[in-house]
Amino acid sequence: MNDLKKQMDLIDIPESLHQRSQQGIEQAKKEQYKTKSWVPKIAVTLAAGGFVALMRGGTALR
């Protein structure tokens, strides 16, 4: 594994390509965070709604 890493470190990468790949990685990180941010909000909303329905004696479900 160390030999592969050493060989990859020897590959010359143009600066423009390196910058572009860094921008792509940063953009992907931002998009990944955005897509997951709404999931907990929905789960909390549904849990709160279920809790309120149970506290009311389940009348909201009838």
N, CA, C and O atoms as a Maestro MAE file, in Angstrom:
{
 s_m_m2io_version
 :::
 2.0.0
}

f_m_ct {
 s_m_title
 :::
 protein
 m_atom[248] {
  # First column is atom index #
  i_m_mmod_type
  r_m_x_coord
  r_m_y_coord
  r_m_z_coord
  i_m_residue_number
  s_m_chain_name
  s_m_pdb_residue_name
  s_m_pdb_atom_name
  i_m_atomic_number
  :::
  1 25 0.825 -1.192 0.000 1 A "MET " " N  " 7
  2 3 0.000 0.000 0.000 1 A "MET " " CA " 6
  3 2 0.868 1.254 0.000 1 A "MET " " C  " 6
  4 15 0.537 2.243 -0.653 1 A "MET " " O  " 8
  5 25 1.982 1.211 0.734 2 A "ASN " " N  " 7
  6 3 2.875 2.358 0.769 2 A "ASN " " CA " 6
  7 2 3.501 2.616 -0.595 2 A "ASN " " C  " 6
  8 15 3.733 3.767 -0.964 2 A "ASN " " O  " 8
  9 25 3.777 1.547 -1.350 3 A "ASP " " N  " 7
  10 3 4.355 1.715 -2.682 3 A "ASP " " CA " 6
  11 2 3.377 2.448 -3.601 3 A "ASP " " C  " 6
  12 15 3.780 3.318 -4.373 3 A "ASP " " O  " 8
  13 25 2.113 2.100 -3.518 4 A "LEU " " N  " 7
  14 3 1.108 2.760 -4.344 4 A "LEU " " CA " 6
  15 2 1.014 4.239 -3.985 4 A "LEU " " C  " 6
  16 15 0.951 5.089 -4.873 4 A "LEU " " O  " 8
  17 25 1.004 4.548 -2.700 5 A "LYS " " N  " 7
  18 3 0.928 5.943 -2.266 5 A "LYS " " CA " 6
  19 2 2.148 6.720 -2.739 5 A "LYS " " C  " 6
  20 15 2.023 7.859 -3.190 5 A "LYS " " O  " 8
  21 25 3.328 6.113 -2.641 6 A "LYS " " N  " 7
  22 3 4.546 6.770 -3.106 6 A "LYS " " CA " 6
  23 2 4.482 7.040 -4.605 6 A "LYS " " C  " 6
  24 15 4.869 8.114 -5.065 6 A "LYS " " O  " 8
  25 25 3.995 6.067 -5.361 7 A "GLN " " N  " 7
  26 3 3.879 6.243 -6.808 7 A "GLN " " CA " 6
  27 2 2.869 7.323 -7.151 7 A "GLN " " C  " 6
  28 15 3.089 8.103 -8.078 7 A "GLN " " O  " 8
  29 25 1.766 7.381 -6.419 8 A "MET " " N  " 7
  30 3 0.756 8.402 -6.687 8 A "MET " " CA " 6
  31 2 1.281 9.795 -6.334 8 A "MET " " C  " 6
  32 15 0.940 10.775 -6.998 8 A "MET " " O  " 8
  33 25 2.102 9.882 -5.301 9 A "ASP " " N  " 7
  34 3 2.688 11.172 -4.928 9 A "ASP " " CA " 6
  35 2 3.655 11.683 -5.987 9 A "ASP " " C  " 6
  36 15 3.880 12.889 -6.091 9 A "ASP " " O  " 8
  37 25 4.228 10.778 -6.772 10 A "LEU " " N  " 7
  38 3 5.170 11.170 -7.810 10 A "LEU " " CA " 6
  39 2 4.479 11.719 -9.055 10 A "LEU " " C  " 6
  40 15 5.130 12.357 -9.883 10 A "LEU " " O  " 8
  41 25 3.179 11.486 -9.203 11 A "ILE " " N  " 7
  42 3 2.448 11.947 -10.385 11 A "ILE " " CA " 6
  43 2 2.301 13.463 -10.306 11 A "ILE " " C  " 6
  44 15 1.846 14.004 -9.298 11 A "ILE " " O  " 8
  45 25 2.690 14.135 -11.377 12 A "ASP " " N  " 7
  46 3 2.607 15.593 -11.431 12 A "ASP " " CA " 6
  47 2 1.187 16.008 -11.823 12 A "ASP " " C  " 6
  48 15 0.685 15.625 -12.880 12 A "ASP " " O  " 8
  49 25 0.562 16.782 -10.974 13 A "ILE " " N  " 7
  50 3 -0.810 17.253 -11.225 13 A "ILE " " CA " 6
  51 2 -0.751 18.757 -11.465 13 A "ILE " " C  " 6
  52 15 -0.227 19.491 -10.626 13 A "ILE " " O  " 8
  53 25 -1.281 19.233 -12.602 14 A "PRO " " N  " 7
  54 3 -1.282 20.672 -12.865 14 A "PRO " " CA " 6
  55 2 -2.066 21.425 -11.774 14 A "PRO " " C  " 6
  56 15 -3.054 20.917 -11.244 14 A "PRO " " O  " 8
  57 25 -1.614 22.624 -11.456 15 A "GLU " " N  " 7
  58 3 -2.227 23.416 -10.385 15 A "GLU " " CA " 6
  59 2 -3.701 23.707 -10.680 15 A "GLU " " C  " 6
  60 15 -4.525 23.679 -9.767 15 A "GLU " " O  " 8
  61 25 -4.043 23.984 -11.935 16 A "SER " " N  " 7
  62 3 -5.434 24.292 -12.272 16 A "SER " " CA " 6
  63 2 -6.343 23.086 -12.020 16 A "SER " " C  " 6
  64 15 -7.473 23.244 -11.559 16 A "SER " " O  " 8
  65 25 -5.857 21.900 -12.319 17 A "LEU " " N  " 7
  66 3 -6.648 20.693 -12.079 17 A "LEU " " CA " 6
  67 2 -6.794 20.437 -10.580 17 A "LEU " " C  " 6
  68 15 -7.850 20.015 -10.107 17 A "LEU " " O  " 8
  69 25 -5.721 20.698 -9.848 18 A "HIS " " N  " 7
  70 3 -5.759 20.513 -8.396 18 A "HIS " " CA " 6
  71 2 -6.787 21.458 -7.763 18 A "HIS " " C  " 6
  72 15 -7.571 21.035 -6.914 18 A "HIS " " O  " 8
  73 25 -6.789 22.722 -8.166 19 A "GLN " " N  " 7
  74 3 -7.747 23.694 -7.633 19 A "GLN " " CA " 6
  75 2 -9.174 23.310 -7.995 19 A "GLN " " C  " 6
  76 15 -10.082 23.419 -7.171 19 A "GLN " " O  " 8
  77 25 -9.368 22.863 -9.223 20 A "ARG " " N  " 7
  78 3 -10.714 22.487 -9.664 20 A "ARG " " CA " 6
  79 2 -11.236 21.280 -8.882 20 A "ARG " " C  " 6
  80 15 -12.414 21.225 -8.530 20 A "ARG " " O  " 8
  81 25 -10.363 20.325 -8.615 21 A "SER " " N  " 7
  82 3 -10.791 19.158 -7.848 21 A "SER " " CA " 6
  83 2 -11.118 19.546 -6.406 21 A "SER " " C  " 6
  84 15 -12.051 19.000 -5.818 21 A "SER " " O  " 8
  85 25 -10.366 20.473 -5.837 22 A "GLN " " N  " 7
  86 3 -10.666 20.944 -4.484 22 A "GLN " " CA " 6
  87 2 -12.025 21.652 -4.446 22 A "GLN " " C  " 6
  88 15 -12.791 21.470 -3.500 22 A "GLN " " O  " 8
  89 25 -12.323 22.452 -5.460 23 A "GLN " " N  " 7
  90 3 -13.621 23.125 -5.533 23 A "GLN " " CA " 6
  91 2 -14.747 22.107 -5.630 23 A "GLN " " C  " 6
  92 15 -15.792 22.273 -5.000 23 A "GLN " " O  " 8
  93 25 -14.542 21.053 -6.417 24 A "GLY " " N  " 7
  94 3 -15.558 20.015 -6.553 24 A "GLY " " CA " 6
  95 2 -15.803 19.287 -5.243 24 A "GLY " " C  " 6
  96 15 -16.944 18.971 -4.906 24 A "GLY " " O  " 8
  97 25 -14.740 19.023 -4.510 25 A "ILE " " N  " 7
  98 3 -14.882 18.346 -3.216 25 A "ILE " " CA " 6
  99 2 -15.638 19.223 -2.234 25 A "ILE " " C  " 6
  100 15 -16.520 18.737 -1.526 25 A "ILE " " O  " 8
  101 25 -15.308 20.508 -2.178 26 A "GLU " " N  " 7
  102 3 -15.998 21.436 -1.273 26 A "GLU " " CA " 6
  103 2 -17.480 21.557 -1.633 26 A "GLU " " C  " 6
  104 15 -18.336 21.573 -0.748 26 A "GLU " " O  " 8
  105 25 -17.780 21.643 -2.928 27 A "GLN " " N  " 7
  106 3 -19.173 21.745 -3.366 27 A "GLN " " CA " 6
  107 2 -19.942 20.478 -3.002 27 A "GLN " " C  " 6
  108 15 -21.090 20.557 -2.565 27 A "GLN " " O  " 8
  109 25 -19.333 19.330 -3.175 28 A "ALA " " N  " 7
  110 3 -19.993 18.066 -2.841 28 A "ALA " " CA " 6
  111 2 -20.268 17.980 -1.345 28 A "ALA " " C  " 6
  112 15 -21.320 17.489 -0.936 28 A "ALA " " O  " 8
  113 25 -19.332 18.452 -0.527 29 A "LYS " " N  " 7
  114 3 -19.542 18.448 0.918 29 A "LYS " " CA " 6
  115 2 -20.726 19.331 1.301 29 A "LYS " " C  " 6
  116 15 -21.542 18.955 2.143 29 A "LYS " " O  " 8
  117 25 -20.817 20.501 0.681 30 A "LYS " " N  " 7
  118 3 -21.922 21.422 0.974 30 A "LYS " " CA " 6
  119 2 -23.259 20.815 0.545 30 A "LYS " " C  " 6
  120 15 -24.240 20.888 1.285 30 A "LYS " " O  " 8
  121 25 -23.299 20.222 -0.637 31 A "GLU " " N  " 7
  122 3 -24.544 19.627 -1.126 31 A "GLU " " CA " 6
  123 2 -24.949 18.431 -0.286 31 A "GLU " " C  " 6
  124 15 -26.138 18.219 -0.049 31 A "GLU " " O  " 8
  125 25 -23.995 17.655 0.162 32 A "GLN " " N  " 7
  126 3 -24.297 16.494 0.989 32 A "GLN " " CA " 6
  127 2 -24.900 16.940 2.304 32 A "GLN " " C  " 6
  128 15 -25.848 16.318 2.784 32 A "GLN " " O  " 8
  129 25 -24.380 17.997 2.899 33 A "TYR " " N  " 7
  130 3 -24.906 18.509 4.162 33 A "TYR " " CA " 6
  131 2 -26.316 19.053 3.977 33 A "TYR " " C  " 6
  132 15 -27.173 18.842 4.835 33 A "TYR " " O  " 8
  133 25 -26.569 19.745 2.881 34 A "LYS " " N  " 7
  134 3 -27.885 20.336 2.636 34 A "LYS " " CA " 6
  135 2 -28.958 19.271 2.472 34 A "LYS " " C  " 6
  136 15 -30.075 19.451 2.956 34 A "LYS " " O  " 8
  137 25 -28.651 18.180 1.809 35 A "THR " " N  " 7
  138 3 -29.679 17.173 1.562 35 A "THR " " CA " 6
  139 2 -30.091 16.448 2.839 35 A "THR " " C  " 6
  140 15 -31.221 15.969 2.935 35 A "THR " " O  " 8
  141 25 -29.197 16.359 3.817 36 A "LYS " " N  " 7
  142 3 -29.514 15.645 5.042 36 A "LYS " " CA " 6
  143 2 -30.132 16.541 6.104 36 A "LYS " " C  " 6
  144 15 -30.661 16.033 7.093 36 A "LYS " " O  " 8
  145 25 -30.083 17.849 5.933 37 A "SER " " N  " 7
  146 3 -30.512 18.749 6.995 37 A "SER " " CA " 6
  147 2 -32.029 18.725 7.220 37 A "SER " " C  " 6
  148 15 -32.471 19.046 8.323 37 A "SER " " O  " 8
  149 25 -32.825 18.366 6.245 38 A "TRP " " N  " 7
  150 3 -34.281 18.399 6.415 38 A "TRP " " CA " 6
  151 2 -34.821 17.112 7.035 38 A "TRP " " C  " 6
  152 15 -35.933 17.110 7.563 38 A "TRP " " O  " 8
  153 25 -34.069 16.032 6.983 39 A "VAL " " N  " 7
  154 3 -34.546 14.752 7.501 39 A "VAL " " CA " 6
  155 2 -34.841 14.805 9.002 39 A "VAL " " C  " 6
  156 15 -35.908 14.347 9.411 39 A "VAL " " O  " 8
  157 25 -33.954 15.338 9.840 40 A "PRO " " N  " 7
  158 3 -34.269 15.390 11.275 40 A "PRO " " CA " 6
  159 2 -35.471 16.280 11.582 40 A "PRO " " C  " 6
  160 15 -36.221 16.002 12.518 40 A "PRO " " O  " 8
  161 25 -35.660 17.334 10.813 41 A "LYS " " N  " 7
  162 3 -36.796 18.229 11.047 41 A "LYS " " CA " 6
  163 2 -38.112 17.489 10.833 41 A "LYS " " C  " 6
  164 15 -39.052 17.659 11.609 41 A "LYS " " O  " 8
  165 25 -38.183 16.681 9.803 42 A "ILE " " N  " 7
  166 3 -39.405 15.918 9.534 42 A "ILE " " CA " 6
  167 2 -39.637 14.891 10.635 42 A "ILE " " C  " 6
  168 15 -40.767 14.710 11.089 42 A "ILE " " O  " 8
  169 25 -38.578 14.224 11.063 43 A "ALA " " N  " 7
  170 3 -38.708 13.207 12.113 43 A "ALA " " CA " 6
  171 2 -39.197 13.831 13.419 43 A "ALA " " C  " 6
  172 15 -40.060 13.268 14.092 43 A "ALA " " O  " 8
  173 25 -38.652 14.983 13.775 44 A "VAL " " N  " 7
  174 3 -39.070 15.660 15.012 44 A "VAL " " CA " 6
  175 2 -40.516 16.121 14.897 44 A "VAL " " C  " 6
  176 15 -41.277 16.008 15.858 44 A "VAL " " O  " 8
  177 25 -40.900 16.630 13.756 45 A "THR " " N  " 7
  178 3 -42.280 17.087 13.556 45 A "THR " " CA " 6
  179 2 -43.263 15.934 13.673 45 A "THR " " C  " 6
  180 15 -44.300 16.066 14.321 45 A "THR " " O  " 8
  181 25 -42.947 14.809 13.053 46 A "LEU " " N  " 7
  182 3 -43.834 13.646 13.133 46 A "LEU " " CA " 6
  183 2 -43.901 13.093 14.555 46 A "LEU " " C  " 6
  184 15 -44.970 12.696 15.018 46 A "LEU " " O  " 8
  185 25 -42.774 13.067 15.239 47 A "ALA " " N  " 7
  186 3 -42.762 12.573 16.619 47 A "ALA " " CA " 6
  187 2 -43.577 13.488 17.525 47 A "ALA " " C  " 6
  188 15 -44.318 13.011 18.384 47 A "ALA " " O  " 8
  189 25 -43.447 14.787 17.342 48 A "ALA " " N  " 7
  190 3 -44.214 15.734 18.159 48 A "ALA " " CA " 6
  191 2 -45.707 15.594 17.867 48 A "ALA " " C  " 6
  192 15 -46.528 15.635 18.783 48 A "ALA " " O  " 8
  193 25 -46.053 15.432 16.609 49 A "GLY " " N  " 7
  194 3 -47.461 15.245 16.255 49 A "GLY " " CA " 6
  195 2 -48.027 13.975 16.863 49 A "GLY " " C  " 6
  196 15 -49.158 13.969 17.349 49 A "GLY " " O  " 8
  197 25 -47.249 12.896 16.840 50 A "GLY " " N  " 7
  198 3 -47.694 11.646 17.457 50 A "GLY " " CA " 6
  199 2 -47.839 11.768 18.956 50 A "GLY " " C  " 6
  200 15 -48.771 11.216 19.542 50 A "GLY " " O  " 8
  201 25 -46.924 12.488 19.580 51 A "PHE " " N  " 7
  202 3 -46.994 12.695 21.023 51 A "PHE " " CA " 6
  203 2 -48.242 13.489 21.389 51 A "PHE " " C  " 6
  204 15 -48.936 13.141 22.344 51 A "PHE " " O  " 8
  205 25 -48.532 14.534 20.651 52 A "VAL " " N  " 7
  206 3 -49.730 15.345 20.916 52 A "VAL " " CA " 6
  207 2 -50.983 14.505 20.727 52 A "VAL " " C  " 6
  208 15 -51.923 14.608 21.514 52 A "VAL " " O  " 8
  209 25 -51.004 13.676 19.691 53 A "ALA " " N  " 7
  210 3 -52.168 12.824 19.443 53 A "ALA " " CA " 6
  211 2 -52.368 11.833 20.591 53 A "ALA " " C  " 6
  212 15 -53.502 11.575 20.995 53 A "ALA " " O  " 8
  213 25 -51.284 11.281 21.115 54 A "LEU " " N  " 7
  214 3 -51.392 10.343 22.225 54 A "LEU " " CA " 6
  215 2 -51.837 11.047 23.505 54 A "LEU " " C  " 6
  216 15 -52.604 10.487 24.288 54 A "LEU " " O  " 8
  217 25 -51.367 12.250 23.716 55 A "MET " " N  " 7
  218 3 -51.731 13.004 24.922 55 A "MET " " CA " 6
  219 2 -53.211 13.406 24.902 55 A "MET " " C  " 6
  220 15 -53.834 13.554 25.953 55 A "MET " " O  " 8
  221 25 -53.756 13.578 23.721 56 A "ARG " " N  " 7
  222 3 -55.168 13.934 23.603 56 A "ARG " " CA " 6
  223 2 -56.055 12.698 23.679 56 A "ARG " " C  " 6
  224 15 -57.270 12.798 23.510 56 A "ARG " " O  " 8
  225 25 -55.483 11.575 23.923 57 A "GLY " " N  " 7
  226 3 -56.260 10.344 24.021 57 A "GLY " " CA " 6
  227 2 -56.490 9.678 22.687 57 A "GLY " " C  " 6
  228 15 -57.365 8.820 22.572 57 A "GLY " " O  " 8
  229 25 -55.743 10.042 21.692 58 A "GLY " " N  " 7
  230 3 -55.873 9.429 20.388 58 A "GLY " " CA " 6
  231 2 -57.066 9.932 19.603 58 A "GLY " " C  " 6
  232 15 -57.427 9.329 18.592 58 A "GLY " " O  " 8
  233 25 -57.694 11.021 20.035 59 A "THR " " N  " 7
  234 3 -58.869 11.543 19.318 59 A "THR " " CA " 6
  235 2 -58.485 12.074 17.957 59 A "THR " " C  " 6
  236 15 -59.330 12.107 17.062 59 A "THR " " O  " 8
  237 25 -57.265 12.484 17.764 60 A "ALA " " N  " 7
  238 3 -56.854 13.001 16.469 60 A "ALA " " CA " 6
  239 2 -56.770 11.885 15.433 60 A "ALA " " C  " 6
  240 15 -56.825 12.154 14.233 60 A "ALA " " O  " 8
  241 25 -56.637 10.638 15.879 61 A "LEU " " N  " 7
  242 3 -56.507 9.526 14.956 61 A "LEU " " CA " 6
  243 2 -57.868 8.926 14.590 61 A "LEU " " C  " 6
  244 15 -57.954 8.100 13.681 61 A "LEU " " O  " 8
  245 25 -58.890 9.320 15.265 62 A "ARG " " N  " 7
  246 3 -60.219 8.739 14.983 62 A "ARG " " CA " 6
  247 2 -60.971 9.510 13.953 62 A "ARG " " C  " 6
  248 15 -62.097 9.149 13.611 62 A "ARG " " O  " 8
  :::
 }
 m_bond[247] {
  # First column is bond index #
  i_m_from
  i_m_to
  i_m_order
  :::
  1 1 2 1
  2 2 3 1
  3 3 4 2
  4 3 5 1
  5 5 6 1
  6 6 7 1
  7 7 8 2
  8 7 9 1
  9 9 10 1
  10 10 11 1
  11 11 12 2
  12 11 13 1
  13 13 14 1
  14 14 15 1
  15 15 16 2
  16 15 17 1
  17 17 18 1
  18 18 19 1
  19 19 20 2
  20 19 21 1
  21 21 22 1
  22 22 23 1
  23 23 24 2
  24 23 25 1
  25 25 26 1
  26 26 27 1
  27 27 28 2
  28 27 29 1
  29 29 30 1
  30 30 31 1
  31 31 32 2
  32 31 33 1
  33 33 34 1
  34 34 35 1
  35 35 36 2
  36 35 37 1
  37 37 38 1
  38 38 39 1
  39 39 40 2
  40 39 41 1
  41 41 42 1
  42 42 43 1
  43 43 44 2
  44 43 45 1
  45 45 46 1
  46 46 47 1
  47 47 48 2
  48 47 49 1
  49 49 50 1
  50 50 51 1
  51 51 52 2
  52 51 53 1
  53 53 54 1
  54 54 55 1
  55 55 56 2
  56 55 57 1
  57 57 58 1
  58 58 59 1
  59 59 60 2
  60 59 61 1
  61 61 62 1
  62 62 63 1
  63 63 64 2
  64 63 65 1
  65 65 66 1
  66 66 67 1
  67 67 68 2
  68 67 69 1
  69 69 70 1
  70 70 71 1
  71 71 72 2
  72 71 73 1
  73 73 74 1
  74 74 75 1
  75 75 76 2
  76 75 77 1
  77 77 78 1
  78 78 79 1
  79 79 80 2
  80 79 81 1
  81 81 82 1
  82 82 83 1
  83 83 84 2
  84 83 85 1
  85 85 86 1
  86 86 87 1
  87 87 88 2
  88 87 89 1
  89 89 90 1
  90 90 91 1
  91 91 92 2
  92 91 93 1
  93 93 94 1
  94 94 95 1
  95 95 96 2
  96 95 97 1
  97 97 98 1
  98 98 99 1
  99 99 100 2
  100 99 101 1
  101 101 102 1
  102 102 103 1
  103 103 104 2
  104 103 105 1
  105 105 106 1
  106 106 107 1
  107 107 108 2
  108 107 109 1
  109 109 110 1
  110 110 111 1
  111 111 112 2
  112 111 113 1
  113 113 114 1
  114 114 115 1
  115 115 116 2
  116 115 117 1
  117 117 118 1
  118 118 119 1
  119 119 120 2
  120 119 121 1
  121 121 122 1
  122 122 123 1
  123 123 124 2
  124 123 125 1
  125 125 126 1
  126 126 127 1
  127 127 128 2
  128 127 129 1
  129 129 130 1
  130 130 131 1
  131 131 132 2
  132 131 133 1
  133 133 134 1
  134 134 135 1
  135 135 136 2
  136 135 137 1
  137 137 138 1
  138 138 139 1
  139 139 140 2
  140 139 141 1
  141 141 142 1
  142 142 143 1
  143 143 144 2
  144 143 145 1
  145 145 146 1
  146 146 147 1
  147 147 148 2
  148 147 149 1
  149 149 150 1
  150 150 151 1
  151 151 152 2
  152 151 153 1
  153 153 154 1
  154 154 155 1
  155 155 156 2
  156 155 157 1
  157 157 158 1
  158 158 159 1
  159 159 160 2
  160 159 161 1
  161 161 162 1
  162 162 163 1
  163 163 164 2
  164 163 165 1
  165 165 166 1
  166 166 167 1
  167 167 168 2
  168 167 169 1
  169 169 170 1
  170 170 171 1
  171 171 172 2
  172 171 173 1
  173 173 174 1
  174 174 175 1
  175 175 176 2
  176 175 177 1
  177 177 178 1
  178 178 179 1
  179 179 180 2
  180 179 181 1
  181 181 182 1
  182 182 183 1
  183 183 184 2
  184 183 185 1
  185 185 186 1
  186 186 187 1
  187 187 188 2
  188 187 189 1
  189 189 190 1
  190 190 191 1
  191 191 192 2
  192 191 193 1
  193 193 194 1
  194 194 195 1
  195 195 196 2
  196 195 197 1
  197 197 198 1
  198 198 199 1
  199 199 200 2
  200 199 201 1
  201 201 202 1
  202 202 203 1
  203 203 204 2
  204 203 205 1
  205 205 206 1
  206 206 207 1
  207 207 208 2
  208 207 209 1
  209 209 210 1
  210 210 211 1
  211 211 212 2
  212 211 213 1
  213 213 214 1
  214 214 215 1
  215 215 216 2
  216 215 217 1
  217 217 218 1
  218 218 219 1
  219 219 220 2
  220 219 221 1
  221 221 222 1
  222 222 223 1
  223 223 224 2
  224 223 225 1
  225 225 226 1
  226 226 227 1
  227 227 228 2
  228 227 229 1
  229 229 230 1
  230 230 231 1
  231 231 232 2
  232 231 233 1
  233 233 234 1
  234 234 235 1
  235 235 236 2
  236 235 237 1
  237 237 238 1
  238 238 239 1
  239 239 240 2
  240 239 241 1
  241 241 242 1
  242 242 243 1
  243 243 244 2
  244 243 245 1
  245 245 246 1
  246 246 247 1
  247 247 248 2
  :::
 }
}
